[in-house]
Amino acid sequence: MAPLRRGDGPNKFRLSSVDTATTTYEGDTGWAKRPPATVACGQCGSEIFQHSARDDLDCPRCVAEYGPEEFGDLELLHLTCPVCRSRMAQGQRHPEQFDIPEWATCERCRYHWEFEHSYDG
């Protein structure tokens, strides 16, 4: 049997299957590369969109302003896939240690993001 290789034709070979739920095609790691997020304003409940994890969170409806370090204090409504703009499935692996999402996967295009950290539990 020949070794696995990526082809140059229209059916580009990937070491993953489209039908496998845990398979991802591309992704990023680290908080700085976190997908765009939508959170609820702590004062009026309106949706605040944060494109980058380092952006301030300014409510478009009231006067509330939050720094990027206050992200974990606000209710996360959803993360948005940076590839196809779909809402992502997201969650935490260590909810007792972190108040932020630790991973997110797009069910549509299989993009995946991980919050990279060392965990000594």
N, C-alpha and C positions, 0 to 999 in steps of 0.2 A: 504494500500500500504506500502511495506517495505521501510525503509530509504535507500538512495543511499549509496552504499559501493563499494570499489575497490575490484575486484576479484583477485584470484591468478592464474587463467587459462590463456590461450593464448590471450584472448580478455580482456586485462586489462582495467578496466573502468576509464575513465577520465571525468571530468565535462566539457567537451567540445566536439564539433562535428567536424569531419574532414572537412565537407563541409562549415563550417562557416568561412567566410573570416577574421573576426576579432579575431578568436581564436588562441591562441598560446599555445605551449606545454611546453616550457622551456624558460628561459631568464635570463637576468642580468640587473642591474641598476648601474649607476655611470660611470663617465668618465674613471676611472681606468680599468673598465671591458668592455670598448668600443670594438666592433668587429674590426678586422684588417681592415686597410684602404689603399686605393691607391689614391695618390694625384699627381698632375702635378707639375713638377719642375718649380719654378719661373724663372729660367734662360734659360733652354733649352726645357722645355715642356715634357721631358721624364717622364715616370711613376715611382713613388717612392712608394714602399710598406712599410708600417709601421705596424708591427705585433702587437705591444702594444702601447697604448696611451702615454706611458712614454718613448718610444724609440726615439732616434734622427732620423731625416730624412736625409739620405745621398743619393744624386743622383748617380745612378750607371753609368751614362753617362758623366757627367761633374764634376766640382769640387764643386758644390753647396752643402752646408750643412746647415741644419735647426735644431733648437732645438725643442723639443716637444711643447713648448709654442707658436711656430710659425705656428702650424697646421692650425689655422683659417685664416692665411694669404695666404695659398695655395689653389688652386682649388681642391676640393674633386671630384674624378672621381667615386669612389664607395666604399662601405663597403662590406666586405666578411663575409659570415656566418661562425662562428667558428665551427658549427656542420656539415654542408654538403658542405661548400665551395662555395656556390652559391652567386651571387651578390644579395644584399639586397635592398629593397625599403627603402628609408630614407627621412627624412624631418625635418622641423623646426616648432615649435609651436609659437615661439616668435622671428621671424627674425629681428625685430628691437632691440632686446636685446642681441642675441647671433649670432656669425658668424660660428657656428659649428652645426653639426647635433644634434637634440635633441631626435630622435627616429630612429629605424631601424627594419624592419621585413623581415624575409626570407619567400618568397612566396612558396618555395618548402617544407621546413620542419617545418615552423611556429615558428621558434626561434624568440624572440623579445628582443630588448634592448632599454632601456630608459636612457636618461641623467637626472639623479636625481638632482633637484635643487629646491630651494624655489623661487617663483615668486610673487612679490608684484607689481601688475600692476595697 
